[in-house]
């Protein structure tokens, strides 16, 4: 300890915080994530079979007509689920266009508010 550290007004060194290791509890979270991912993968497979691999939206001018990802009609943050009735198989361009132009997407039935929502 130097003389300067004992002077008044000099900031004292804090004890390092004892943190809980990140790996504690990780197994439980990982199991939940893995289960949710398996469910979503099963839904993706069913979506691809339903659509035949074709973009179900065909909303964007740049639509490739080949679906590559699921789109939630009612967003998960608004109470939407991974049910097939709430999912559409769309290309990346259409998914971005749906997010960029929600009013037009809502008019075409590609976006919907949750039932009983304030919107």
Secondary structure, DSSP 8 states (H G I E B T S, - for coil): --TGGGSTTS-----------TTTTHHHHHHHHHHHHHHHHHHHHHHHHHHTTB-S---STT--SB--EEEESS-GGGT--S-GGGEEEE-HHHHHHHHH-HHHHHHTTS----TT---
